[in-house]
Each structure stands twice: as C-alpha cells, then as structure tokens.
C-alpha cells in the first residue's frame, strides 16, 4: 500500500506516472534519420540542430514523410516515432553557416547525407521531460535539448550531385535547387541542404529556417517548371484527381485553360474555418498568406504532372480537413498526398457540373461551400479567347 505524495490517495493511478523511474539523458549515441532543423524565432539568432534517436540502424522512417505516406502510417504511429527523437540544438546566427564551427559543420554533413548516420551527443543538461518544438510546417519535434558537443561516428554517404553543388561556390541557389530536382534528389533532401546553408553563391550563403526553406524549395521548383509549362498547349478535357490520407481529402479539378491555380481549404466540422489563395496566368507577387506552405506544395505536385504530359491547365484544389487530422504532420505530408493524386489516372468529364457532382460524392461538406469561394469558376468561360474570333 502506498500513499500518493500529491493527493494522498492509496495506490493512486492518476499521479503514479509522475514518480516512475525517470531516465536522465546527458549523453547518447544514435543514428540520425538524417534530420536537421533550423528554427525561425528570434531570427537571425535561431536554434539550429540535429535530430536523432537513442538507437542505431535504419532510422529513416522516424523522419521521412515520404515513408509515412507510402506505408500509410496512422497518426498515433507517427507521433510514437517522433517521440523517439532528441533535438540536440544550439543558438546560432544564420550567417555563421560559412564560419564552419564544429557544430555547424557536423550539422551540415548530416543534412547532406542520404542515409542514417551514427552521431554522438553530449548535452548541457539532462533531459527529464519532453519539450516540444511546435511548427505547423514540420512534424512535431520532441525532446529539445541544448548540446555541449556532437560528433559523427561514421563517414557520411553523400550523393555525387549533392556534393558537387554544395562545393560549387558560384551556382545560385535557384539553379542548384533545379539541378538537384532534375537529378531526382528527394524534395525533403533539397530542403535540408538549403536550410543548412549549403546552397547558393558562397559569399551569400546562410542558414535558412526550415519553415522558410520548405516553401522556398516548393516555390522555386514549381516556378522553374512553369516557365516551360506556360508555353505548352492546353489540355482538352475536364479532369479530376483525388487522394486522401490522415484526414486530408484532396480533390483537384483540372480545367482546359491557360494556367491559373487556386487552393480552397475548409475544416469539415467548422465550415467557417476556411483558407483560400489564388494566382492567375501572371503568377503571384506576394506570399500565399491564407493557405501558406500547403499552397506551394499543391502547386508543385500539379506542375510535376503538367510537365510530364507537356500541357498546361487551370486547376482548383479542394481540401477537406477531417477529424483524423488532429496534429499537424507538416507540409511534406500534404505534398505527398497531392503527388499521390496525380500519380493515378484522372477521371474525365464532359461538363464542370458533372465533375463537381463526382467530387460531391466523395466529400462531406456541400460542394457549394467550396465553389462559392472560387475565383476560377466565377470567371471560367466568360473571357473571349482568340480562337473564338476565328471560329465565328
């Protein structure tokens, strides 16, 4: 029989977990997935660091949104994986990317490597509780701890193309990002390399907060593809692509027209919670402040598809957010769900109404909750086109 030191109850279950044996972690060794994270608060003096578990081997799934999606992991499974990671970090000025301190150099090597890498950490203070670093752009980061020292326990495996561009001191970052994409470098890897301050002309290099790096890469890649896409012929059919994962239901309505793009997001249980951004053929000059990072991830998936078929089109993205999406899993998950939609054969329709009826059969909210907000649908078919004059 034991009395609870908090409430005085006998064999109290409510508070017993607070007095279990807690393992204090002051140093550890494990295989980083690999993952690095650069914060944005108090910019330009931000937290930068490496994430690693206390285990060795293939730990890639702890960090890879591509693998979570491929294996259709559930939310509790992903959160369980994330809880294994310790975020060993230090405060640094982003411009110190070129100073090559021991910690920054080690972090940059981790960012470049293509396989999990064994790393040893010594912490300033023991970890006895989970300090969560929350950011809607990235999956939850637990166990933040200040690092005294860190070292690699093995040589990093670095792809040749990554190595070449990191050591190219004259290539602009936009050029390097495009070249890495053409070399089939995973988007998540490009983001890590940019965030670690390893791309661009050497005199201009600096670390980039991970949140900003995600949008920068998605935006740069899609803009690069759009330069060619906008010269292509338009598609000649109305197409619908769909996909769903972790409570995120996507419907892409692709229309025969010059390129334009629109994203409408609505919470299934609260239709008043909605987000909307749009761009015409001329593109955006400002950041998509409503939809934010997901806008650029959705647009990249569309551009990858249009590039494959050598066509251009207009596109409206409907995202219905359900109950299951209780914790942000990061923009990378939304990028993969969007890519999944365009990896499947499209559904073809004779009219927009037929396409919308099909979409309605898969979503729970009334379709007009989305369509009433759409600028593309409001203007579609109303503007005279050059061919109309020749067909009269």
Secondary structure, 3 states (H helix, E strand, C coil): CCECCCCCCECCCCCHHHHCCCCCEEEEEEEECCEEEECCCCCCEEEEEEEECCCCCCCHHHCCHHHHHHCCCCHHHHHHHHCCCEEEEEEEEHHHHHCCCHHHHHHHHHHHCCCCEEEEEEEEEEECCCCCECCCCCCCECCEEEEEEEEECCCCCCCHHHHHHHCCCCCCHHHHHHHHHHCCCCHHHHHHHHHCCCCCCHHHCCCCCHHHHHHHHHHHHHHHHHHHHCCCCECCCEEEEEEEECCEEEEEEEECCCCEEEEEEEECCEEEEEEEEEECCCCCCCCCCCCCHHHHHHHHHHHHHHHHHCCECEEEEEEEECCCCCCCCCHHHHHHHHHHHHHCCCEEECCHHHHHHHHHCCCCCCCHHHHCCCHHHHHCCCCCCHHHHHCC
